[in-house]
Structure formats: structure tokens, C-alpha cells
């Protein structure tokens, strides 16, 4: 996990899971880091497989209510609740070789049948909140988004762009360079041999004519 803020560069780096767990990035961590930027524009460098829905929604709310402009730049992966965080930004940029994944909320639970039914209801409430965040970003209908979440949909940068989850693709490729022609270096000896050969050919052609 890497989490750091740089007010001089106007960046917050978030690499790792989301949530109040060891080696994860909690909502409190993020809120503290964002407050250091005091309303100035910020770029969040994001690379996360997701984590806690509640922490993710808190981070989403903080970004939505921030007075400055926020850009999220997705490095290699943005999955699960991290996609909700990304959708809060004013602008989302995604590297061309990155992946974007959405799914329904899930949990590990213990208890009796009543408690399990209650937990299912809670998960559906979370699904609705997540789909609402996606809909606000993409303008896609909620039932379509819930269907994509049910299927655990993985998207390339191009697919995420076409569906409206991101605003720009950052192409990752080698810079094309014009091929450099090697200088033709001919030694004086070989130049003389070539000239003599050409002279003999000219003389032969002349005698044949």
C-alpha cells in the first residue's frame, strides 16, 4: 500500500485497498489528506482493487463536496468500490492498458436465517447507492448498471470510455521515431574497384555496339 499527499504537486497517491484495515487506505486517511489541499485543484493517482463500501462512499462524498476540481488518473486497475471513488471526480483519466471492474457488493457474514436475510437487504441498499453513483457519472439507467454489476463486468479503457465511466484515455506506447539511415561509408579501395568495374562494363557495351 502507498498513500501520500503532495500539496506542492497537487497530488494524492492512492495505491492499495480501501478501508479501515491494516495496509488499506481509510476514509479518515483520505479526508485528512484532502483537507491539506485547502480547495486547490487535486489529481488523485489511483490504483486499487477496492475494499470497504462504507469507506469508499465516504471518500466519494468528500470528493463530490470538495470545492476545487479533482482529476482521478487510473494507473493499472480500478475495481469494486474504487470505481465509485473514481466516478466522483470532475475528470477521470485512465491508462490505455488499465482495467475497470464493477460488481455487486458482497460480504462475509455469520448468524441465523433472520440475520442473513437482513444482511441481504443491506447489501441491496449498498448496490442501489453504488448504481446511483455510476448513473450520475454515465447517465446509464439503474437497471442496466445493476445488470452489469450482477455480471461482474470487466472493462478495458476503451469500453469504460464508451460507457461514460471515464473521460479520457491516456495512451501508453513507445514513442515512434523516424528510422535513422545508416551513413554509407565506402573505403577508397572499394570505390576504386567499383569505378574500374563500371569502366569495363561501359567499354564492353561500347565495343558491342
N, C-alpha and C positions, 0 to 999 in steps of 0.2 A: 504494500500500500504506500502511495505517496500523496500527501496532501500539503500544499503550501500556498501562501498568498504573497504576491509581489505588487505592492502599491505603485512602485516606480514604473514597472512594465504594464500595470493594469491587468494582471492575470491572476487566476486561481487555478491551480493544478489539482485535478481530482482523478487519481488512478487507484482503483480498488473498489471494494464493496461498499454499499450504502447501509448505514445503521449504527446503532449504539452497541457495537460488538468489538471485540479485540481485532485490531488491524482493519477496521472499517472506518468510514467517514460518517460521523453522526450529523444530525440536523444542527445541533448546538455548535459543532465544529464549524460548519458552513456559515451559520448566521454570524458567528464571531468574525470569521474571515471576511465575509461580505461587508460587514459594518466598517472595517478598516478602509474600504474604498470610498466611503463618505459620499455616495451618489455619483461618483465618476464612472465613466464607461468601463466595462469589465469584459474580458474574454475568459471563459471557462474552458480549460483544456481537459476534456472529459474522455476517460477510458474506463468503463465499468460494466460488470456483468449484472449489476443490480443489487437487490438486498431487501431491506425493510420498506414496506409500503408506507407506513406512517412517517418514517424519517424522510422518505422520498417526497411525500406530499408536503411536508413542512418546508423542504428545500424548494419545491415547486412554488409554494405560496410566497416564499421570500423573494424569489426571482420575479414573480409576477408583480409584486408590490414595490420592487426596487425602483428608485427614481431615475437612475441612469440607464443607458442602453446596455444590454447584455448579449454577447455572442457566445454560443457554445460551439466549440470545434471538437468534433468526434475523431479520435485517433484510429483505433482498430476495432473496438466493439462498444456498442451501446445497447444494452439488453435490459429487459424487465423494467423495474422502476426507474432505472437510469434514463429510459426513453421518455418517461414523464417529465423528468428534470429537464431534459433537452428541449421538450416542447414548450417550456415556459419562456425560453429565451426569445428576444426580439429577432434574432437571426441564428440559424443553425447551419453550420458548415460541416461537411462530412468528407473524410478522405475517400478517394475512389475505391480503395481496397478494404474499406471497413464494412462491418455488418451491423444491422439494426434488427432487433428481435422484440416482438411484443407477445404477451401471453396473459392468461387469466391469473389472478392472484392465487397463491397456494400457501399452505402452512402445514406444520406438524402438530397434531393435537392428541390429547388424551381425555377420556371421560366417558360418560354414559351416552345413550342414544339421544337424550334430550340435548345434552351439551354439543354433540356432533351436529344435530340439526341447527342449533343456534349458531355454531361456527360457520356452517354453510351459508346461512343468512348474512353473516358478517362479511364473508368473502364476496358474496354477490354485491353487497354495498360498496366494497372496495373496487370491484370490477366496474361498477357504474361510475365511480369517481375517476377511475383511470380512463375509461372510454370517453368521459366528458372532456378530460384534458386533451386527448387525441383529437376529438371532434372540434374543439376550439382552435386547434392548430391546422387541421387538414380540411375542415368543413365536410368531412365524410359522415354519413348517417351513423347513429349509435349502433343500430343492429348490425350493420356491416363491420364496424370496428369490433364489436363483441364476437362476431364470427371469426374474424382474423385472430383475435386473442385466443379463442377456443382452439383454433388450429395450431397455435404456437407458430406464428408467421415470422420467418427469417427473410430479411430484405437486403439486397445489395444497395449501394449508394444510389444507383440509377432508379431502382424501384422505390426507395424511400423518397427520392426527389419527385418522381411521377405522382406519388400518392399525397404529397404535400407535407410529409413529416420533416423534411429538411428544405433549406432554401438555396443551397449551393453545394456543388461537388468540387472538392479540391483534388485535381488530377495528380496522381503520384506516378511519375515515369521519368526515365532518363531524358535529359535534355538532348534533343537531336543536334548533331553537329555536322557541318558540311565535311565530307571526306577530304582529307588533305592529300593532294597528289604528291607522290614522291618525286623529288627532283631527279631528272635523268642525267646521270653522270657517265660520260663516255671518256675513257682514257685516250690520250693522243695516239697510242699504238693501235687500238681498235678503230679509232676514227680513220687512221691512215689505211688500215686493211679494208674497211668499208668503202673508202673512196677508190682504192685500187680495184676492188671487185666491181664497183659501179662503172669504172672507166673501161674495164674489159668487156662488160656487157654492152656498153654503148658502141665500142669498136666492132664487136661481133654483129650487132644489129646493122651497123653501117656497111660492113662488108657483105652481108646477106642481101642488102638492098641494091 
